[in-house]
Amino acid sequence: MDFAKKLTDYENVTTKSGVRILETKKDVDENDEKAKLENLLLEQANKAASDLFLGSGSRLFSTIKTLSEDSVVRDKDHLIDAKLYPTKLLPPSSIIEAGSLVVIFESFDSLNFVYATPGEVFHNKNGHFHHDDFIGKPYGCKIRSRNNRGFGFLYLLRPTPELWARSLNHRTQIVHELDSAIVIFNLNIRPNMVVCESGTGSGAMSHCIMRAIAPHGKLHTYEFNQMRAHTAKEEFKRNGVDHLVDVHWRDVCGKPSAESTSNDGRETKEGESLTFGSGGFDIGPAAADAIFLDLPEPWLAIPHAAHTIKPNGGLCSYSPCMEQTQRTCQAMRDYGFHSLKTIEVRLREHYVDEVELEKVPTFKLPRDMNVNNYVPGQSVSPVPSNNGESGPEAKDMEVDTNKKEEETKDSKEVKEPVSKKRMLGCRPFSNMRGHTAFLTFAKAGNKSYPDPLKE
Ligand SMILES: C[S@@+](CC[C@H](N)C(=O)[O-])C[C@H]1O[C@@H](n2cnc3c(N)ncnc32)[C@H](O)[C@@H]1O
């Protein structure tokens, strides 16, 4: 995924002031577009850095001395200030390469994904789509099926955490984009933070957190189901985000002696990358800037969270039921968390499309006193006077009625033909997505809590 593009660290050449200098490559292959682009980017970064930090015609060149063994005098244009550009972040590639993750847009409500692999074919009801046709094409393009006379088509989209959540293989219930956005916002998760999450489940929320903490943050994600922990680890690697995450196969609610019953029958084999642990988050005291819990019994993880979170760090628990939320709130209070708030987020989507409306009448409306405008088809009779004769009111009414007829005639003459007008309309969808979960947010207090396992 784009946000996770591995940052390229150059062999650094350090100056006395601790500034690192990066060099553009000299012998770039003319056909190597990527290397040419890297060089161009670096040149521009160097230029910007020297303009900003050194000023034009700067003396800096003479003040920077490299500490590397093979101290080289460099041209001023090839200097970069590492404080500004500590690492080089390449712009995202817009071209699909072999191995790239591609989100496949089949229709408005149907998304899928593939890792572009030469020789493989993606099948759906619209036809057969060859991965070879994807490779070398830009993201966002439309691909036609090789069968069905090319009538079938799909769009190839660049993956984002939101599109990934809509296309991934669900191994569990997942946190959808509306809730994940609110969680990231309320926990104030920012670049380079350390965040803990449990359980990992299908890894949907993990990708959202990783985007927010990139480029140098770390997500510690805890899952006690061995198969899910392993699958998530492999998936993170394949999606190129593994440098932002550590997957822990661990029960975050349990005691160290607790046995996992959910390792799906798999024993930890020698050489396996994950070993089972039990009892909370294992990254040390006051180490996490934020913690996100999506667990069936989150209240059991709160004592561990209180030990692991930094003072004033943000905690969020995502629970579908109010009873879970209530127990979690109580545990949060018991462990010094404050500023508790529970919210439920509902999405109200709208269609915005063209509608055909009758034009608003601009002609004069007829005023007919004999017709009750409020009850269609009912006439108004003149009010009789007390002695049974038609009183002055009735006479007035007659005069009025005559006037009315004239007016009606006039207005009929100016009446415009009814025409329709096309315009943009906005209507809510007839049904609204239902309840997902209650999100409880809290802030950690200043008191440090001991590791519950050692109590
Ligand atoms: C609803 S899923 C999490 C989904 C995830 N947030 C996502 O967006 O894909 C809950 C996960 O928590 C795991 N889990 C439940 N209890 C746990 C515990 N005590 N320690 C670690 N993981 C646990 C379950 O195995 C399950 O995979």
The ligand as a Gaussian input file, in Angstrom:
#p B3LYP/6-31G(d) Opt

LIG

0 1
 C      -13.882000      -8.989000      16.039000
 S      -12.299000      -9.624000      15.828000
 C      -11.290000      -8.220000      15.569000
 C      -11.444000      -7.662000      14.167000
 C      -10.448000      -6.586000      13.823000
 N      -10.603000      -5.430000      14.665000
 C      -10.573000      -6.195000      12.359000
 O      -10.955000      -5.017000      12.076000
 O      -10.298000      -7.009000      11.491000
 C      -11.883000     -10.074000      17.477000
 C      -10.597000     -10.888000      17.557000
 O      -10.138000     -10.882000      18.892000
 C       -9.525000     -12.128000      19.151000
 N       -9.490000     -12.300000      20.614000
 C      -10.538000     -12.580000      21.425000
 N      -10.122000     -12.629000      22.714000
 C       -8.797000     -12.354000      22.708000
 C       -7.803000     -12.263000      23.734000
 N       -8.111000     -12.486000      25.004000
 N       -6.543000     -11.958000      23.361000
 C       -6.231000     -11.733000      22.064000
 N       -7.129000     -11.818000      21.069000
 C       -8.386000     -12.136000      21.371000
 C      -10.402000     -13.116000      18.424000
 O       -9.697000     -14.296000      18.143000
 C      -10.778000     -12.338000      17.168000
 O       -9.927000     -12.658000      16.097000

